[in-house]
Amino acid sequence: MKVGYVSSKYPEIRNIIGKVEDVDYIYDKNNNWFSLKNKINSQLKIFGRAHKGVRNTFNHRSIFRRKDIDLYHFFNLVSSSDVIYITSFESFVPRRDEFFFSYLTSNSHDHLKEELLQTELSVLTSDNCKKIVSLSENAKKIQVNLLEKSNLEKQREVQNKIVVIHPPQSLIVESYEEKSVDELVIKFIFIGRHFFRKGGYEVTRAFDEICNKEPNIKAELILVGDIEAYEDNTKPVTRQEIDEIKQIIQKNNRIIHYKELSHIEIVNLLQKSHVGLLPSWSDTYGYSVLEMQAAGVPVITTNIRALPEINSEEVGWMINLPLSNTGEAEYVGVEARSFIRKKLINDLENIIESIVVDRDVIKEKGIKCLERIREEHCPVKYGKQMKKLYLESLD
């Protein structure tokens, strides 16, 4: 069986490429009209001649039919051509600006024209769209909600194609005893390319406050992420906030910061770490939680989006934020953001302090993390599930 894919970014590497044994995965990146249009438009922008009408970058239409590809497996894409495909998604498909606005306004669809919905969702009801793979129950809920303005027949057609399959994750250590952890100093680790959106500011502030209260605390914080990156879709990041975090790191010798590390270096750090941190403001899934758990590292997370599906008080710690009906934190508005920031810092302080007092809980939850990953994210089981979907799609 030959399966085509059109992007080799992190989501495809994590969920598609090479995940099924006895399947040849074929990279077919440039065979897409929409990608070609986008490239042309990017060049036209240089000369101020870009076409505003060029869009649908999350759509696919083959330029020519590849006879050597049996079906395609997309991520966050749908196809308007006749190729047989399945698609995996993290929030919803098709990805249109109008739908993003709908999603960010708590799935209110009042502004959506029925004609637009019927046209866009028709790609999901077409015969060549075989399966729609949701990464989480939360994403499925958002997708189903998007269908509510379409007719009942279309709703049933699309819902019958949706299946929830969480991403696979290999164990980093087979048992907790394999870890190389310090018996005296508890190592907390935060990993976030989008430092501020993932809660890096609040983590740093909370840990520094604890160190100020307890100067002899046997704990260390490892930060991995670019503090200088302003990118954060939940709130503005100021120069003052960036400088504040840099000053804390400079003054506090218990905080170690890495701007960027290779995956191998991160895995090595996880094997030596006790507790993970991802108090995220916004996240579609939370892959880093899986990696931490696979290293026997229980994680402190928020309750947004898919995080309650992969973390709990049994295997980690949860900070409960006020949520919209899409599962996003209610961060719109200055007062709402101020409330979330204060709550995150306060709850992080309380949880970290409780862990330092009762460090036995780290191993207890770490062992349960390994059991959870082994059972719920087994790569072999995932491969069998995907192979079944591929074969059913070709029947």
N, C-alpha and C positions, 0 to 999 in steps of 0.2 A: 504494500500500500504506500502511495506517495501523497504526502500532505504538504500543501503550500502555505507559506507564511510571508507576510509583506513588511514586517518590521522586526528588528532584532534588539529592541530596547529591553530594559529590565523586566517589564511585565511579560513580554513574550518569552524571555529566558526563564522566568520564574514559573510560567504556567503552560507553555506550549512546546518550545523547541526541545526535541530529544526526550520527551516525557513518556513516549510509548515505545516499547521494544518492537522490533521487526517493522518499524515504520521509517520510511525515508522522508526526512523533512527537507523541502526544497525552498530556498530563499528566492522570492519573486518580487522583490521590492519595486523595481522600475516599471513593471507591467501594470500600471495603474493610471488612468486618465486624470484622476483628481490630484495625484502627486505631481504629475507633469504640469498641470495647470498651476499648481501652487508654486512650483519651481520657476515657471515663467513669470508669475506675478511677483515673486521675490526679486527677480532681476529687473522687472519694470519699475519697482519701487525706487531703485537706485537713480532712475532717470525721472522720477515723479510721474510715471505713466501707469501706475498700478490700476487694475480693474477692481472696483469695489464689489462687483458681482461674483468674484472668484471666492468660493467658500466650499463647504462640504469636504473639508480636509479629513473628516472621519468617515468618509464614504469610499467605496472601492468599485471601480469598473475596469475590467481587463481591457488592455489595448489590443491584445490578440489572445486567442484561446490556446492555453498550454495543454496539449494532449497527454503530456507526461505527468500531470497533476490530477489525482483522483478527486480530491476535495481540498478546500482551504480551511484553515483555522485562524480566524482573526482575533484581535484583542481591541475592544472598544470600537470596532468597525462593523458596518453592514455593507452589503454589496447590492448595487443596482444593475448588475449584469446577471447572466444566467449561470454563473459558476455555482457548483454545489459547495456549501460552506456551513460551518458552525462558528459562532462567535462567543468569546468570553468577555464579560464586562464587570466593572467595579462599581458603577453607579446606575447607568441606564444607557440604552441605545434606542434610536440613533442619537448621536451627540450633535444637537443643534443649539444655536445661541438662545433661541426661544425656550428650549427645554431646560437649559441651564438656569435661565431666569426663573422659570417655574419651580425648579428644584430649590433654588436659594430663597424663594418666598414660601417655604414650607409646603411645597407641592400644590400651590394654588394654581389652577389651570384656567382661571377666568379670562386671562388675556389671550389664550390660545384659540385660534380659529379652528373650527371643526375640519375645514377643508385641509388646512396644514397638517393636522393630526392624522387624518385619514391617508393623505399622500405619503407622509413620512413613515407611518407605521405599516403601510402596505408592503414595504420591503421585508418586514418580519413575518408577514403572513404568506409571502410567496413560497412556492414549492421548493425552490432551491435553498432557502434558509431552513436548515434541518433541525438545529438545536441552538438554544440560547443559554449559555452557561454563566450563572451568577456566582460570583466569588463568595457571596454571603447571603444570609436571609435578609439582612438589611437592604442590600442592593436589590434583591428580588422584590421587596416591599415597595421600594421607590419605583421600580420598573412597572409593577402592577398598577400602582397609583397613577402612573403616566397614561395608562391605557383607559382610564375611567371615562374619558370623553368619547372614546371610540365605541362603535356599536358592539352589542353583546357577542355576536358571532366572532368578530375579530378579536375581542378580548379573550374568548375561550381558545381560539386558534393559537394566539401568542402564548398564553399561559400554559398550554399543553406542551409547548416547546421548551419552557424554562426548567432548568434543573440546577440545583445548588450544589456546587462542588468546591470546597475550600482548597487553597493552594497546597501543593506537597511541600514537605520539609524533611530533609535527612537529619538524623541525629548527629550532633557534633561530638558528643560523648555518649557512650552506651550506658554508663552508670555514673552516679554522683561521685563515686570513689575515684573516677578517672580525672576529675578536676584537680587543678593545681592551685588551690586557694590558700591564701594566708590565714593562719589560725588566729592571728591577733588583730589585724586591721581589716575591717569590712570594706570591700571595694564596691562602690556604686558606679554604674556606667550608664551614660546617656549617649545615644547615637541618633543624629538627625541632620541630614543634609540641609533641610530648611530649619535652621536652628531655632528661630523664634516661633514659627508655627507649631513645631513639635514640642514646645514647652521648655526649651533650653534656658530661657531667661528666668523662668520661675524656679527651675531646678537649681540654678546657680545661686539665686537669691536665698532660697530656702536652706540650702546646705551651708552657705556662708553665715546665715543667722544662727544655725545650730552650733557652728564652730565658735561663734562669738559668745554664745551662752556656755558652751562646754569646751574650753580651750584644750583640754587633754583627751578629747574624744578619739577613740580608735577607729577612725573611718577616713576614707579617701574617695574623692569624686573624680571620675574620668569623663571628660567631655569630648565627643567626636562630632565636629560640625563647623561650618564656616560662619563665624560670628559677624563678619563683615557683610554677609549677604542680606540685602534688604527685602528679599522676596518673602512675602507673607500675605496670602489672600484673605486673611481674617481680620487684619488690623494693620495700621501704618507702623513701620519700624523707624525709630528716630536715631539720629546720631548720638543723642544723649544716652539712650538705652544701650547702644553698642559700646560706648566708652565706659559706661557703668560696669558692664560685664567684664570688659578687658581689665579694668582696675581691680575688680574683685579677684580675678584669676591671678593677677600680678602680686597682690598682697597675700593671698591665701595659699600657703605652700601645700595644703592638702588637696588642692584642685589642680589636675593635670589636663591640659587642653591640646588636642590634635585637630588641626584644620581639616585634614583629610588622611585617610588610611586605606590601604588596599584591603580587599576582602580577607585575604589570608591573615593580615595583621589584626583585623577586627576579630576574626575567629580565635586567634591566639589570646587576645584580651578577654574575650568572653569566657574562655576556659579558666581564667584566673579571677573572674569577677563573681561577686556574690549576688548582687541585686541590680536589676535593670530599671531604667526610667524612660517612660514615654507618656508624659502627661500632656498629650497632644490637644491642641485647640481644634484641629481639623485633620482628618485622615480618612482616606477611602477604605483602607484595609488595616495595615499595620504589620507588614512583613518582618520588620525588625523584632517584633514581639515573638514571632515564631522562631527566629534565629536565636534569640536569647533563651527561650524555653528549651530549645534543642541542645543548649549548652548547660542545662540545669540551672538556669538563671531566672528566678521568679521576677516578675515585672510589676512596677507600679504604673498603671495607666488611668486614663479617664474612661468614661462610659460611652463615648461617642461612636457612631456608625457601627462597624463590625467588631469593635474591640470587646464588647461583652460576650461575643460568640467565641472568642479565642482566649479571653482572660476572665478570671473570677477570683473571689476571695479564697477559694480552695487552692488555687495554684499561684496566686499573686495578690495584689492589692488594687482596689478600685476607688477612684475619686469620682463621685457622682456630680455631674454638672447639669444645669437645666437644659433640656433638649427640645428641638423642634420636632415635628412629626416625621422628619426625614432622618432623625437620629443625629443631626448636627448640633453642636453647642449653640446656645442662643447668644451669639457674640455681636449682634448688630447693635450699634449705638455705644456711645462713650461710657454710659453708666453700666451697661451690660458687660462690656469688656473689663471695666474696673472691678466689677464684682467677681468675674471669673479669675482674674489675676490674683486678687486677694485670697480667694478660696483655694486656688492651686497652691500658692505659697504656704498658706496655713496648713492645709491637709498634707502637703509633702513634708513639712516640718514634723507634724504629729506622727506620720507613718514611719519616717526615717528614725525618729527618736524611739519609737516602739520597737523597731527592728534591732537597734543598738542595745536596748535593754534585754530583749529576748532573742538572741541570735540563733537559737535552736530552730526557730521557725523558718529560717533560710533554707536549711537542708531539707526539712519536711516538705516545703513547697517546691523546692528544686527537684526532688524525687518525683513529685506528682506532675511537674512540668514535663519531665522525660516520658512519663507514662502517657500523658495527654498527646504529645507529639507522635509517639510511637503508634498510638491507636487512631488518632483523628487526622493525621497528615502524612500517613505512610506513603512514600513515593510509589511503591509497588501497587498498592490499592488504587492510587490515583491513576497510574498507568492503565490498569485494567478497566477502570471506569471510563477513561477517555477512549480506549480502544473499542469498548462496547458502543460508545456514541458514534465513533467513526464508522464502524461496521453497519450500525443501524442507519446511518445517513446514506450509505451506499446501496442499501437494499432496494 
